[in-house]
Amino acid sequence: MRKIIIASHNKMAEGIKDTLNYITGGHGNVHALSAYLNNTPIQEEIEELLKDVKEEDEVLVFTDLLGGSVNQAFFPYTSRPHFHVISGMNLPVIMPLVLELNDQYLTADKIHFALNEAKEQLVYVNDFVANMSDDDEDDE
């Protein structure tokens, strides 16, 4: 089983999960952890999410900020087998990993590939459009 956790400060995780479900049709075992909205310590919320996870299960956690308190709360779990934490989440990195088949564990190479592909999605569109216009003029 692969469990996916989207975790953030406030409600960002819920928003990303909702958008992900809209685009993928609810594919995957995806959960949102919106931290600090109630008086429950984040560690208790994490333990609740992980209570059904077995040692052979895979867990993929996406957090909002590297070094932020939500990300730090997941640090101790990275020593578990098949437990991955990715910071700086966005849809282009989450989608391909959620849609990846569950019949085998994710490798570090697959995760790095998804991260690199997601980085390519970070684009200053003004420059992108300007370059498209320049390319069109060159074709004439």
N, C-alpha and C positions, 0 to 999 in steps of 0.2 A: 504494500500500500504506500502511496505517496500522499503526504499531507502538505498543503501549501498554506502558509500563514503570511498574510499581509499585515504588517504592524507599523503603527505611526502614532505620533502625538495627535491628540484630538481626533477629527473625523476623516482625515485623508484616506486611511485604510479602507473605510466603508465605501467612500466614493470610488476608489480604484477598483475595489471588488465589484461594485455594482456595474461599473463601466466594462470591466472584464467579462462579467457574466452576460451583459448585453451583447458584446461582440462575439463571444465564444459559445453562446447558448448555454451557459452554465456548466461548461466542461471543467472537470477536475474537482478535487476535494479541497476547495478553497475556503479559508476562514479569515475573518478580519479581526484584528485586535486594535481597538481605538483606545489608546492609553490616556489615563488621567481625566476621564469623564465622570468618574465616580470615586468613592473613597477606597476602592479595592486596590491594594498594592499590585503593581505590575507583575511581580513574581507569582502572585496567586493566579492572576489571569493567564499567565504562561503555563503554569502547572495544570490548570483546568483544560487548556487546549491540548496539552501533551499527555493527559492521563490515559488515553486509549492507545498511545503510540508504543509499539513493541520495538525491541532492539533491531529487528530486521527491517523495520519500516524506514522509509526515507522521508525526511522533513526538509522542506525548502522554505526559508524565511526571507521575506523581503522587508527591509526597514527604510525609514525615510532619511535619516541622517547618520553618517558615519561618526561614531563617537558620541552620538546623542544617547540619552538615557534609555530609550527603547532598544536601540542597537546594543548597548552595553548589557542590558538585561538578558540578551541571548548569548553573550560571549561564553558563559560556562558550558553551554550545550554543544559548542563546536568540537568538543573532544569526543562526542558520540559518533559512532559510525553512521554514515549516510545522513548527516545533519549539516545543511548548508545555510549560511547566512550571507545575504547580498544586500548591500546598502546603496542608497541613492536610487530607489526603485522608480520605475516608470513602466508604462504599458509595453513599449517595445522590448524590454528585457523580460517582463513577466509572461507575456503571451506565448512566445515560443517554448518556454520551459513548462508552462501549464499544459500546452498542447502536446508536449513530448510524450510518447507512449510510455506506459507504466510497466512494461514487461521486463525492463532492466533498469539498474541504477543509473542515475545521471553521473557522468564523468566530469572531472575538473575541466577537461577540454571542451565538452559541450557547454558547460556554464561559461567558460571564457569566450567561446564563440558567440554565445547569446549576448554577453556583455559588450563585445566588440561591435556586433551588429547594432545593438541599441545605441551605442555611442555615435554611430553613423546617422542615427535619426535626430541627433541634436544639431540643428541647422538654423542659422540665421537666414530666414526665408527671404528677406530683402536682397541679400547678396545672391541667393540661389536664383531668384527671379531675374535679377540683373544679369547674371551669367547666362541664363537661358536666352535673354534678349540678345546678348552679344553673340551667342552661338547661332541664333537665327539669322543675324546680319552676316555672319561669316559664310553661311550656306548660300547666300544669294549671289 
